[in-house]
Amino acid sequence: MAKRVSIIVITYNAGDDLKECLDSLEKQDYYEKEIVVVNDASTDGTLEFLQHFKDQTEVEMITVTNETNLGVAGSRNVGIGLASGAIITFTDSDCIADRKWLSELVRIYD
């Protein structure tokens, strides 16, 4: 049985980078996944971008916006609280994940 993976992405005013990051997560060759994006009180249009992206993607996606900036550690804790995966991963909003990132990670757990 495939293990569900939660990918937690923390973003703060990274609207320019976030699309490439989420596109790479959407295209992973491992399909039992959810993307959890924690918007850490961005002021650059990130919230609007996330709403649009979420409406367009077929990947299960959870988004939340912090009312105040909690920083990376606080935002990761928010993401963990929303995650439902047996495996929890983290990446930054300015990273582009290799297509096999999750499948290779899950293989190690097996």
Number of C-alpha atoms within 10 A of each C-alpha: 3 11 16 17 23 26 23 27 25 25 24 20 17 18 20 14 15 24 18 16 18 22 14 16 25 21 14 17 14 20 16 16 24 21 24 25 26 28 27 25 20 19 12 13 12 22 20 11 15 23 11 11 15 17 10 9 12 9 15 14 18 17 17 17 19 15 10 10 14 15 14 16 10 13 24 20 14 21 26 18 9 17 20 15 17 11 16 16 16 15 15 18 24 18 15 17 19 12 15 13 14 22 15 12 14 15 9 7 8 7
